[in-house]
């Protein structure tokens, strides 16, 4: 039997809504445990993937405001078991600068799946699997 983490799904969905609303590191920090770890599987924009600490993830979030704007998450499906929350979503944002596959002003899109672990009312980890769509 897996112990239940009260409100884990609601916490993760609030986190995503805060990201979507343009929340910076300060707004996002309240959701993350001090030992939070973000693992990104390899994807189109980072072929090697990455692993970031809480501080690194929040610094990256602050920098992302120079790269994209108007983030949207269309939640397709969620699964929650105990403190583990899985979110599948369609993500989009407007590029603010030229990127490898997109010009400034274009919409970048990805199908995302993320696995969150919640403990004591905070997110302790996020493993993200992103599949970007290239405009053709």
MOLIN-V163049 format. One record per residue. RES is the residue in one letter. SS is DSSP state (~ for helix, > for strand, _ for the rest). PHI is phi in whole degrees, 0 to 359 (none if undefined). Layout:
((RES | SS | PHI) (RES | SS | PHI))
This chain:
((X | _ | none) (X | _ | 272) (X | _ | 294) (X | _ | 274) (X | _ | 256) (X | _ | 306) (X | _ | 63) (X | ~ | 301) (X | ~ | 297) (X | ~ | 298) (X | ~ | 299) (X | ~ | 295) (X | ~ | 294) (X | ~ | 296) (X | ~ | 302) (X | ~ | 295) (X | ~ | 297) (X | ~ | 292) (X | ~ | 300) (X | ~ | 298) (X | _ | 282) (X | _ | 90) (X | _ | 303) (X | _ | 270) (X | ~ | 305) (X | ~ | 296) (X | ~ | 288) (X | ~ | 281) (X | ~ | 305) (X | _ | 293) (X | _ | 270) (X | > | 254) (X | > | 291) (X | > | 300) (X | > | 261) (X | > | 306) (X | > | 227) (X | > | 251) (X | > | 243) (X | > | 250) (X | _ | 292) (X | _ | 307) (X | > | 208) (X | _ | 305) (X | _ | 268) (X | > | 213) (X | _ | 301) (X | _ | 268) (X | _ | 70) (X | > | 197) (X | > | 224) (X | > | 230) (X | > | 283) (X | ~ | 304) (X | ~ | 298) (X | ~ | 294) (X | ~ | 295) (X | ~ | 291) (X | ~ | 295) (X | ~ | 296) (X | ~ | 296) (X | ~ | 298) (X | ~ | 288) (X | ~ | 297) (X | _ | 295) (X | _ | 270) (X | _ | 255) (X | > | 225) (X | > | 219) (X | > | 58) (X | > | 296) (X | > | 226) (X | > | 239) (X | > | 259) (X | > | 290) (X | > | 264) (X | > | 196) (X | > | 229) (X | > | 222) (X | > | 226) (X | > | 222) (X | _ | 62) (X | _ | 262) (X | > | 259) (X | > | 237) (X | > | 249) (X | > | 235) (X | > | 250) (X | > | 211) (X | > | 261) (X | > | 246) (X | > | 213) (X | > | 200) (X | > | 266) (X | > | 282) (X | _ | 260) (X | _ | 212) (X | _ | 291) (X | _ | 242) (X | _ | 307) (X | _ | 247) (X | _ | 224) (X | _ | 268) (X | _ | 307) (X | _ | 93) (X | _ | 281) (X | > | 265) (X | > | 261) (X | > | 229) (X | > | 209) (X | > | 265) (X | > | 238) (X | > | 227) (X | > | 227) (X | > | 248) (X | > | 253) (X | > | 245) (X | > | 243) (X | > | 218) (X | _ | 54) (X | _ | 77) (X | > | 227) (X | > | 278) (X | > | 260) (X | > | 201) (X | > | 217) (X | > | 251) (X | > | 246) (X | > | 232) (X | > | 245) (X | > | 239) (X | > | 274) (X | > | 257) (X | _ | 265) (X | _ | 295) (X | _ | 234))
